[in-house]
Amino acid sequence: MVIGSNFHLRWMSAVALGSMIAIPAQAQEQLSPPHLLRLIGEATAESSQPLMRVDLQPAAPMSQVNSVSQFRDVNPGDWAYSALSDLVARYDCLRGYPDGTFRGNRALSRYEFAAGLNACLQAMERLVAEAAANAATAADLEILQQLMSEFQVELANLGQRVDNLTGRVEFLEDNQFSTTTKLFGQAVFGLQGRLGSRSDYLDANGFLGRDGVRESQDTYNNMSFGYNAQLTFLTEFNPRSFLITGLQAGNLTTNDTTTFFGFNNSFTRLGYESNTNNGLILSDLSFRHLAAKNLALIVGTAGVNPVAVFRGPSRVESAGFGPISRFAQRNPIIQLGAGSAGLGFDWQATPILSVQGVYSATFANQPAAGLFNNAYTAGLQVAITPTRNTDLALYYLNSYSGFSGGFLQMGVGDDQVAATNGTRLNTDAIGATVNWMINDAITLGGWMGWTTSRQVNFDRGSVQTNNWMLSLQFPDLFAEGNYGGIFFGQPPRITGTNLLANGRPDGNIPSFFTGDGGATNADRDGRTLHLEAFYRWAVTDNITITPGVIMIFNPGHHNNNETITIGALRTTFSF
């Protein structure tokens, strides 16, 4: 990182190193294929539809037909009618379709008949072999011989087809990955870039402050191309119990880590960013069980957090299939904290109301911290479908940050709310999300969120933020499976603060950025507005291409910062 000679290193360690680095791996967006089970199944906007409702019941078997007269499409004048009638009446050996038809006058009906004839032949062979009292008569054997002669080609082909099918089944059994585990995958290719812009973060002396001069130039404005890939293994122990194992790798980040423009990083992040330096990480390891008809439980050492447990009212909450930016994915407060290990539940209380709860710890694997003695996030959500076309979610979260630097760990907007080294925060957050399907072609949505944070180790003051978003979404735009969206909102913004450190307002972020260390500013000196439009084109069932444009006005909540324009082309492969 390039540091100016007049820049105070104490400020660099407190804020710059925090604001300019990439999001911790624990806080990165988890990519989930839309068909992948989450807490109790695939994400849905209807709280009346439990997510773990997986149809694992076998198809209804072909029912037994006891009389040939039940075959509605076999005429009594047909030669086969009397033969079928006698064979079925005596040996009960022929099967038809559940709707009571034999379908003998349709394509391949001779093969269908040959299959039934083969069943009768086998039944009669058993009777003869057992020398049963009602063994086949000579007349029956003669009829059978005539039928075999008539359908000898079909019977021979049927035998060959059965042999081929048996061979294919044996091959699949010998070569299948697992009898209990299914593999899902998603790969996102991102081509993105932003227009060069400048920001005002330093005063005339090179200190943090505002002098009206935009001296911080964005040098991360070249076109970049990267990926984010995830493999998910769904292991079914029984129809009510699943183990999900997720592996993730990526090399994509747009963060500026060399200039003071990096203070804008949390305003420019894309939803599909994930930089693991091409290394494979464990993104999910959770066990999910349907404990009752309307109650699902989840416990895991990775991938257990509010994003994974809460039902999202929006139908496009997905890094691979939703909006382009991280901010437009969902209300940022749901991403509060960086927990990964814990437990949660999803309870369908009534047909229109469900409740989700989660407790997630960040350092659960470390004995010094454990599940309950360090950073955590706990949350509760009530999801309501008051009408067929309306989805509403109300949620509350409480988070304790064990990280120094005063971060909320949302990764969006004013994510750092205290500038003092060693600051640990206890945060309460409330929010609401609503989506109203005006008609089949237009959905109106939005959310609001508020946070209040207190310094735990200093116990001096508090800081508040809020954010909001409005959206217009267009399902099946121009063609089935496509999706369009326009999003406009304000990323998390400090609206009030009186934080103190050692008797001084040094921990106050607004005064920190204005360079007035002796003031207690109530809020930022500007307001960032985020405008985004995207169109998802379903090329095939497994490939989508999504172009998008993002404009960020007054980035960093500073009025003198130039507008940032981002263009992106996201291609998602799912299987």
N, C-alpha and C positions, 0 to 999 in steps of 0.2 A: 504494500500500500504506500502511495506517495503522500508524505506528510510535509506540509510547509514549515519553514524554520520558525515562524512566529506562532505556530499553532500550539496551544496548551495540551500537553500529553495527558494530563488528568482528564480533560474532556474527551480525548480520543478513546481512552480506555473505558470511559463510562457510556458513551453514546455511539461514537463512530464505529468502533469495532462491533457493536451490537447491531446497528442499523444496516451496516454494509455487508455483513456476512450472509451466506445462504441460510435458509430455514433449516433447523436441525432435522435430521432424518425422521425423528419421531413425529414431527409436526407436518411432514409432507402429505400432500393429498394422496389418498389411497385410491388407485384406479380399480374400478369394479365393473366387470361386464354386466350389461343390463339384465342378462338372464341368470346371473349368479345369485344364489341365496345369500341374503344378508342375515339379519337376526332371525327372522322366521320366513325368509324367502326373498323373492325379488321385490325391489322397491316399487311401491305403488302410491298413488296419490289418494286413494280411497281408504280411510281408516277402517271402513267396514269390511275390508278385504285383508284378512291376516296374511302375512307374507310367507309363512312356511307351508302353505297349502299346496303340496306337491302331489300330483295324481300318480300314485305308484300302483294303482289297482290294475290287474290284468284285464284285457278285453273280455267282454262277455263271451263265454264259449258257445259254439254252435249247438243249438238245442236238438234233442233227439226227436225225430218225427216217427210216430208209431204207425201211421197208415199212409199209403201212397195217395189216398184221396185228399190228404192235406196239402199235396202239391198243387197249387192253384193253376199252374201253367202247364200241367201234363193233362192232355185230353184223353178221355176213355177210349177213343178210337185209335190211339197210338199203339204201335206194336209193343213199345216198352211198358205200357201201362199195366197190362195183365202180368207181365213178368215181374215188374217191380212190386205190384200188389201182392203177389204170391210170396215172393222172397221176404219182403218186409213183414208180412203177416206171420210167416212161419219162423223166421230167424231173427227178427228185430235187429237188422244189421245195417240199416241205411240211414244216413244222417242228411238232413236238409238244412235250410237256412232259418234263422229265428223268425223271419216274417212269414214262414209257411210256404215258401216257394222252392221248387227244384231248379228252376231257371234252365230247363233243358233246351230252350229255343234261343239261347243267346250264344255269343262268341265263346269258344272254348268249352261249351257245354258237354261235348263228348269227353273231354278230360275230367270234367266234374263228375259225369256219369261213371267214367272209368274208376275214379277214386272211390265212389260208392260201391261199385261192382267189386272192386278189390277188397273192400271191407267185408262184403258178404262172402266172397270167396274164402277169406281167411277164417270167418266164423264157421262156415260149413266144413272146412278142412279140420278145424278143431273137433267138430262134432264127429266126423268120420274117424279121426284118430282116437277119440275117446270111446268109440263104439257106443255112443249114447243111444238111449231108447228111441229118441226122436231124431235119429241121424237122418241125413239127407236121403230122400228117395231117389230112385232111378230117374223118375220124371224131372225132379228138381235138378239132378245132375245134368240131364240132357239140356234143360233150359239154360243152365249155367254154362254148358259147353257152347251153346249157340251164342250166348252173350259174349263169351270170351273170344269166340271166333269173329264176331262182329266188331269187337273193340280191341282186337289183339295189338294193333299199332299203338293205340292210346295207352293200353296197359304196359306195353314195352317202354314207351316214352315216360310214362309215370314212374316206372321203376328206376329209369335212368335219372329222372329229375330228383327223386328221393335220394338216390346215391350221391348226386352232386350236392344236394342240400346238406346231407349228412357230412360230406367232406368239408364243406364250407363252415359248418358249425364247429367241427373238430378243429379246423384251422384257427377260427376265432378264439376258441377256448384255449388253444395252445399259445396263441400270440397276443392275446389281449393284455393291456397294461395292468389291469386289476379287475377282479370281480366286484369290488366294493367301491372303487375310486374312479371318479370322472375328472377329466382335465378340461379346464376352461382357460382361455388366454385372451389377452388384449395387448396390442402394440400400437403406440401412438407415435407417428412421425410429425414433427413440428417444424415448419418453415416460417420464421418470424423476423421482424425487424422494426425499428422505430426511427422516426425522423429526428435529426439532431436538434436539441433544444438546450437552453441554458437556465441556470437557477441562481438565486441570490442567497448565499448562505454565509458569506464572509463580509466583514467591514473593511474599511480602507486600510486598516493596519494588519489585515490577515487573520483577525480573530473572528470567531463566530459572531455574527450579528447581521444587521440589515443596513446597507448603505445605498440601496437603489441600483446597484450595478450587478448584472448577472455574470459573475466571473466563473461559475462552475459549469463547464461544458460537458455534455453527455458524449463520452467517447465509446459507449457500447451501442452504437447505432448502426452497425453493419448487419447485413442479413445473416442469420444463423440457421443451422439445420441440426436437429438432434432428435432423440427418441426417449420414450418411456415405455417399458414393457413389463407386463405382469403375467405370471402363471399362477393359477389357483387350482388346487386339488381339493375336490369335494368328496369326502369319504363317508359313505352311508353305512352305518352299523345296523340300522333298522329304519323303517319309514319315519321314525320320530327323532332320530339322533344322527347328527352329522358332525364331522370334524373338518374344519376348513384350514388349509395351509396355503399361505400366499407368499410368493417370491417376486421380488421386484428389482429392476435395474434400470438405470437411466444416466444420461449425460447432459441433461438440458437445464440451463439456468440463464436468466437474463440479468442477474444482479451485477451492478457496477461496484467493484471492490477496490478501485484505485483512486477515485476522485470523490469530491464532496457531493457530486450529483447522486452518489449512492444513498443519500438520505431519502431519496425518492423510491428506493427499491420496493418497499412494502406497498407502494401505490401502482407499480407496473408489473407485478408478478402475474404470470399466466397460470391457468388452472392445471395444466398438464406438466408443469415443471417438476422435475425430480432428478437431482444430481447425486448419484451414488458413485460417481467416477467409474462407471461401467462395472462396478462390483455388485454382486448379488446380495440382497438383504432379505431378511425375513420380515415381511410386512403384515402377516396375519397368521396366528396360530390360536384358533378358538374352537371350543366345543359348544354346539347349539342343540338344545333338546326341547321338544314339545312336551312339556310336563303335563299339560291338560289340553282340552279341546281349544281353550281360548288363552292359554298361557305358555309362552316360550321363554327359555332361559339361555343365557350365554355366559361362558366363563373362558378366559384365555390369558395367555402370557404375552400376546401381541395382537394388535388390531381391535382392541376393545376400547371404544371411546364414544362420545355422543354422536359423531358423524356416522358411525357404524350401527348404532343402536336406535337412534331416533328415526322415525318415519318422516321422510321429507315430503311436504305437501307439493313441492314443485316436481314436475315430471322430467325435468332436465338437470337434476342434481348429479352430474357426472362429469369427471374430468375428460373423458374420452368422447362424450356425446352431448354435453351441455354447452354453456357459454364458454368463451375463450379465456376470459380472465378468472383469476382466483376469487376476486371480490364478488363476481356475479354468480358463482356457484351456489352459494347459500348464505344465510345470515352469518357473518364472521364470528359472532359470539358462540356459535355452536362448535367452533374450532378452538375454543378457549383452552389453554393449558396444552400440555404435550404428553398426556397419559397414553398408555398403550396396554397395560396389563390390568385386569380387573374382572368385573362381572356386571351383568345387566339383565333386564327382563322386558318383555313386551306383552301386555295384557289387553285383550279385546274385551273391554268391560261391557259394552252394549254394541248393537249393530252399527251405531254411528259414532261411538267414542272408544278410543284406545288410550292406554297410558304406557309410556316407556320410561325406564329409569336406568341409570348407569353410574358406576363408580370406577374410576380409572386412575391408576398410579403410574408415575413416571419412572421411579427407581425401585420397583417392586422386587427386583432380583438382587438388590444390594442389602445385606443384613443391617447396615448402619442406617438405612432409610426405611426399607420394607414397604409394606402396603399402606401403612397409616401414619408414618412418621416423617414424611417429606412431601414433595410435590404431588398434587392430586387434582382431579376434577370430578365433581359429582353433579349430576343433572337429572331433571325430571321434566317430561314433556307430556302434554295432553293434546291429542290429535282428534279433531272433531270434523265430521261431515254433516253439517246441519241440513244441507240440501244435496241433491244428486250432483249438482254442478259446482259446489263450493267445498273447499278444503281449508281448514283452519288449524294452526298449531300454536300453542302457547307453551313457553318453556322457561325454566329457571336453572341457572348453573352457579355453582360455587367452586372457586379454584384457589389453590394455594401454590404460588410459584416458588420453587426452590432454586430458580436460576438467579444469578446476580445480574444487575443491569436494569431491573424494573420492566421486564417484558410481560405482556399478556399471553404471548405465544399464539396469537391469532394469525400472524403472518400477513395482515392486511391493515393499511392505513396507519393511524397512530397506535402502533403495536407496542412501542416503548413509551410508557407514561411516567417514568421516573428516571432521572439522570444520575443518580448517586450509586457508586460502586457498592455492591453487597446488598442492594435493596431487594427485599422479598415482599411479595404482594399477596394480600388476601382479597379476592375479587368476587363480588356478587354481580350477576348479569341476568337480565330479563329480556324477553323478546317475543315477537309474534310474527307469523308468516301466514299469508292468506293467498289463495288462488281461486279465481272465479272463472269458470268456463262459460263465457257469454254464449257461444254456440260451438259447433264442432270445429270451427275454423279459427276461433279467436279465444285466447285466455288472457285475462288481466290478473296480474299478481303483484305482490310487494311484501316488504318486511320492514320492521323497525327493531332496533336493539340498543340497550343501554348497559353500561358497566359502571360500577363504583369500586375503586380499589383503595386499600389502606396499606401503608408501610408497616410491616409486621415488626421488623427489628428496630425501627426508630419510633414508631407509634406517634408520628407527627404529621397530621394532615391526611387528606384524601384527594383523589382525582377522579373525574367523571368523563366518560366518553359516550357518544351516540353515533349511530349510523342508520341509513335508510336506503331503500331501493324500490323502484317501480319498474314493472316489466310488462311488455306486450309480447305474447307468444303465439305462434301460428303453426299448429300441428298440421302435418300432411300438406304443407305449402307447395303447391304446383303438382305434387304427386304423393301418393301414399308412402309413408315412411320418412319423408323429408320433414324438416323443422326449421322455422325461422324465429328470431327473437330480437327484440330491442330492449335494452336495459339502461336505466338512468337513475343515478343515486349518488349518495355521499358516503365515502368510506369512513371508517371509525375516526372520530375527531374529538380531541380534548375540548370539552365545553366548560370545565371548571376545575380549578386545582388550587390548593393551598399547601402543597407539600413543603416540608422543611427538612433540612439536614444540618445538624450541629448549630441550630439556631438561625440558619440562613436559608433562603429559598433556592439553594443551589440545585436541589432535586427537581425543580420546577421546569418541565420541558418547554412551555411557551417562553418563559423568560430566558431559558438557555439558548433558544434559537434567535431571540432578538438581541442577545448579548447584554441584557440588562440584569446582571446577577443580583441586584439589590431589590428587584421588584417582585411582586406576587401577581403575575398576570392571570386573569380569570380563564382565558381561552386563547386559541390561536388567533393570528392576525389576518387569516383568510379562511376560505372554505373550498376544499377540493370537490369538484363534480366529475362524475364518471359517466361517459356515454359510450355504449357498446352496441354493435349490431353484428349478427352472424346468421349464416344460412347453412344448415346441415343437409347435405345431399346424399341420400342412400343409393350408392352406386349398385350395390348388391345387398343381400341379406347380411353379409359379413364385412362389407367395406363401406365406410362413409368418408366424405370429404367435406370439410367445414372451413370456408373462408370467413374471416371476421375483421372488423376494424374497431379500434378502441381510441377514444379521445379523452385525455385527462386534463381538465382545466384547473389551474392553480394547484399543481401538484405539491405535496408536502404541506397543504393547507397554508400556503404563502401566496399572497396576491401578486407578488412580483416575479414568480416563477413562470416560465413560458409553458404553453400548452404542449403536452406530450402526445404524439400520434403513433399508434402501434398498429401494424398490419400482421396478420397471421394466416397461415394455411395449415390446418390440422387434418391429417389422414389417420383414420382409426381402423385397424384390422381386428376383428373379434372372431373367436372360434371356441 
